[in-house]
Amino acid sequence: MMGTMGTTMKRYDYRACPTGKQADALARQFGCCRFVYNAFIKERSYRYRHGGVNLTAVQFAKELTELKTTPDRRWLADVSVVPLQQAIRHADAAYRNFFRGCETGRNVGYPRFKSKHGTQSAEYTKSARFKIQHQKGAKWAYLTLPKVGRLKFRWSRDLPSVPKSVTVLKRPNGDYHVSFPVEAPILPAPQPAHEACGIDLGVASLAVVRASDGTGYTVEHPRLMRHAQRKLSRLQRKLSRQKKGSNRYRKTRHAIARTHQHMRDKRLDLLTKTAKQVTDENQAVALETLSVKNMVRRANPKPGPDRPGQWSPNRRKAKAGLNRSILDAGWGTLVRLIEQMGMEKGRDIRKIGRWAATSQTCCVCHTRDGRKPLAVREWDCPTCGAHLDRDANAAVNIMLAAGLAESLNARGGAVNRRLAQANLAGNTPMEAGTHRTVVLH
């Protein structure tokens, strides 16, 4: 979301290190915020179903003040009231997003209750009078919060402006973070090396990028889930044999959460670097519209035609493995990052239709050759005889379908022939995170 001219809103996260007493105080604050959030959802749903009345955030905030005076809920007064008010506003915003999604057709789910096993958070605004203390050149800084004290956190980078709020988070793996939304200046975008590119997202490789001048590279799929599957299976078997609620049970749960968090961090790092390179090097980017939710559905059961009451093989295990690879790739996050960075840098981000036959059409003569199994990685066009790499051909077709070829041809470049020659040369892999592009001869 854009702020003043020349700035944009960003979040700056820092690793926090609370003491034992501060961790207990934050646990109470997290629990009260979660209770208030869930209570608002429950009360609003109940009043609408039984009386047709919509409970507003202002009304519930007044009721919360009265609730803190009752003997059963007096513990709500032991924590700061500002995060509780913010929890009510967040729950009310979840309802507004849900109803707005119903009007616009966006798939926004109904507000759900928060669990104590997920990420815990508490937001403090300026009315909480939080204070940041940091000496120039020091590695550590301190955040003073009401009823928590002086919270120590790692000063990994300077804040570009004074924050108006701060959110304290606790991950499922036990790590604490403080997050500041601030106005950051928009840095001048680098001069793009290419006029346009097309990106084909896949499972064999995370992304295949083809530029308008015939250069291209492949971002390999990290397969983080496959590499961690054996460790996760061992920890989950160990957890199933332990008594729920015991110290060893809690330690094993944290080990599982740490493994998942490590995978998330590595995946986000790869996707962020990939999105940055794509938006730095190209003025226009063409993407395909993918419905990941539909792509990861379970395999449908197949009744046996000759065996009533029994089922035929439907390759359920193979489909489950494909679903894990799709989810492990993080396509949705990559597209979101490219769109976000492209908007900040003034790039032209285009998305083609969902049903475009990019893998079935020859990018040289535009002959559609029908559907092909995922195992077919290369094929020969029956019309022009071109030998095509499946993913590279799809990346070129995505750029052509986005209308970028017409704008380039208007400048006098023989784009289709140049792209076809690059596609005939095959696909050259590239290590993610580097800035090496390979010219295809």
Protein Blocks (a to p, Z undefined) as FASTA:
>chain_A
ZZdehiacddddddddddfklmmmmmmmmmmmmmmmmmmmmmmmmmmmmnopacdfklmm
mmmmmmmmpmklmmmmmpcfklmmmmmmmmmmmmmmmmmmmmnopacdddddddfklccd
ddddfklopacdddehiabdcdddehkbpcddddfbccfbdcfbdcddddfkopacdddd
dddddddddddfbfbdcddddfkbmbdcddfkopacddddfklmlmmmmmmmmmmmmmmm
pcehiaklmmmmmmmmmmmmmmmmmmmmmmmmmmmmmmmmpmbdcdddddfklmmpccdd
dddfklghiacdehlmmmmmmmmmmmmnommmmmmmmmmmmmmnopacddddfklcfklp
cfklopaebjadfklmbdcdfklopacdfklmmmmmmmmmnommmmmmmnopafklmmmm
mmmnopcdddehiacdcddZZ
